[in-house]
Amino acid sequence: MKKIRLTILLLALLPMFSTAQEKTPEKRALIIVDMQQFYFPDGFYPLVNPEHASLQAARLLKYFRDNGELVIHVKHATKKDSLINENVAPIAGEKVFTKHYANSFRETGLLDYLKENQIKQVVICGMQTQMCVEATARAAADFGFDVIVVGDACATRDIVYKGDTVKAADVHASTLGSIEGYYGNVMTTGEFLNMK
């Protein structure tokens, strides 16, 4: 009789042990920052290769939508060319935050929304790399999120500093280098999509 009771007890406890051993994947969200028309060739502030970045972001967007994961769009407040580019345009049910500063968390509801949805990891892409993308990534890390920045889904422009022109590719690489290892992980779209 004792053996039967012990067997029943072990069978009852077995699900608890197996559940404890399985690691629940962290909930994550895709945040697409400022991928708006004013950054594209016909806009008033065009970047270098924004189309390529938007197509990579579109791959990420499809992946998150197909997997039922949270998608968030952030747009900068501007009166002209403010629409989000058609390659990554929001669909019904996707949250859109409008911001007035480089940091997507500043004076928006983004942090509360992530907390409400129990998000632990944020995947960030958008425009410009050294401005709003970087500011958002650093803030996300400071708030305790696990941060991934998808570099080829971001774009920027040449910068003139004290008469010297810094090429967009150098601005982009330098910014991603300052994020990598300090504020989060930096990877390509392909690397992210191929993660196990």
C-alpha positions in Angstrom: 0.0 0.0 0.0 2.9 2.4 0.8 4.4 1.7 -2.6 1.2 2.6 -4.3 0.9 5.9 -2.3 4.5 6.7 -3.1 4.0 6.1 -6.8 0.9 8.3 -6.9 2.8 11.0 -5.0 5.7 10.9 -7.5 3.4 11.0 -10.5 1.6 14.0 -9.0 4.9 15.8 -8.4 6.5 14.9 -11.8 4.9 17.8 -13.8 6.3 20.3 -11.2 9.8 19.0 -11.7 9.6 18.9 -15.5 8.1 22.4 -15.6 10.9 23.8 -13.4 13.6 22.4 -15.7 12.1 23.9 -18.9 13.1 27.5 -19.4 10.2 29.7 -20.5 11.3 31.9 -23.4 11.4 35.6 -22.6 8.6 37.7 -24.1 10.0 40.1 -26.6 8.8 43.0 -28.8 10.0 44.5 -32.1 10.4 48.3 -31.9 10.7 50.0 -35.3 11.9 53.6 -34.7 11.1 56.5 -37.0 11.0 54.6 -40.3 9.2 57.6 -41.8 8.9 59.1 -45.3 11.1 62.2 -44.5 14.1 59.9 -44.3 13.6 58.4 -47.8 14.8 59.9 -51.2 11.8 62.2 -51.8 11.7 63.3 -48.1 13.1 66.5 -46.6 15.9 64.7 -44.7 17.0 61.7 -46.8 19.4 59.1 -45.4 21.9 56.8 -47.1 20.2 53.6 -48.3 17.0 53.9 -46.3 15.2 51.5 -48.7 17.6 48.7 -47.8 17.1 49.2 -44.1 13.3 49.3 -44.5 13.4 46.0 -46.5 15.4 44.3 -43.7 13.0 45.7 -41.1 10.1 44.3 -43.2 11.7 40.9 -42.8 11.8 41.3 -39.1 8.2 42.6 -39.0 7.0 39.6 -41.0 8.7 37.3 -38.6 7.2 38.9 -35.5 3.7 39.0 -37.1 3.9 35.4 -38.2 4.9 34.3 -34.7 2.3 36.4 -32.9 4.9 38.5 -31.1 4.4 42.1 -30.1 5.2 44.8 -32.7 5.6 48.5 -31.8 6.0 51.4 -34.1 7.5 54.7 -33.0 7.3 57.9 -35.1 8.8 61.3 -34.6 6.3 64.2 -34.5 6.7 66.2 -37.7 4.1 67.9 -39.9 5.8 67.0 -43.2 6.4 63.4 -44.6 5.4 61.9 -41.3 3.9 58.7 -42.6 5.6 55.5 -41.7 7.1 53.9 -44.8 4.9 51.4 -46.6 7.4 48.6 -46.2 6.8 48.6 -42.5 3.4 50.3 -42.2 1.4 49.4 -39.1 -1.6 47.2 -39.3 -4.6 47.0 -37.0 -3.7 46.1 -33.5 -0.1 47.3 -33.6 0.7 50.1 -31.2 2.1 53.4 -32.6 3.8 55.9 -30.3 4.5 59.4 -31.3 7.6 61.0 -29.7 9.2 64.5 -29.6 12.7 63.5 -28.5 15.4 61.1 -29.7 14.7 58.6 -26.9 11.5 56.7 -27.7 10.8 56.2 -24.0 10.8 59.9 -23.1 7.3 61.3 -22.5 5.6 58.4 -24.3 3.8 55.4 -23.0 6.3 52.9 -24.3 7.8 51.8 -21.0 4.4 51.2 -19.5 3.2 49.3 -22.6 6.2 47.0 -22.5 5.7 46.4 -18.8 2.0 45.7 -19.3 2.9 43.1 -21.9 5.6 41.6 -19.7 8.2 42.1 -22.3 11.8 41.3 -21.2 13.6 41.6 -24.5 13.4 44.4 -27.2 14.6 44.1 -30.8 15.2 47.5 -32.1 15.7 48.9 -35.6 15.0 52.1 -37.5 16.4 55.5 -38.2 18.8 57.3 -37.5 21.3 54.8 -36.1 23.2 57.3 -34.0 20.2 59.3 -32.9 16.9 57.8 -32.1 17.9 54.1 -32.5 20.9 54.5 -30.2 19.0 56.7 -27.6 16.2 54.1 -27.5 18.6 51.2 -27.2 20.5 52.8 -24.3 17.3 53.8 -22.5 15.9 50.2 -22.9 19.1 48.8 -21.4 19.0 51.3 -18.5 15.4 50.2 -17.9 16.6 46.6 -17.6 15.5 45.1 -20.9 17.6 42.7 -22.9 18.4 44.6 -26.0 19.1 43.5 -29.6 19.8 46.1 -32.3 19.5 44.8 -35.8 22.1 46.8 -37.6 21.3 46.3 -41.3 17.7 47.3 -40.5 18.9 50.8 -39.5 20.2 53.7 -41.6 21.8 57.1 -41.1 23.4 59.9 -43.1 26.7 61.7 -43.5 27.5 64.1 -40.6 29.5 67.3 -40.8 31.4 68.1 -37.7 33.6 71.2 -37.5 34.0 71.2 -41.2 34.8 67.5 -41.5 32.4 65.1 -43.2 31.9 61.7 -41.4 30.5 59.2 -43.9 27.2 57.5 -43.0 28.9 54.1 -43.0 31.4 55.2 -40.4 28.7 56.9 -38.3 26.6 53.7 -38.5 29.5 51.4 -37.6 30.8 53.6 -34.8 27.3 53.7 -33.2 26.7 50.0 -33.5 30.2 49.4 -32.0 29.4 51.6 -29.0 26.1 49.6 -28.4 27.6 46.2 -28.8 28.6 44.6 -25.5 27.7 47.7 -23.5 24.0 48.3 -24.1 23.0 45.1 -26.0 23.8 42.8 -28.8 24.1 43.9 -32.4 23.3 41.5 -35.2 22.1 41.4 -38.8 18.6 40.5 -39.9 19.9 37.1 -41.1 21.6 36.4 -37.8 18.5 37.3 -35.8 16.2 35.2 -38.0 18.5 32.2 -37.8 18.8 32.2 -34.0 17.7 29.0 -32.4 
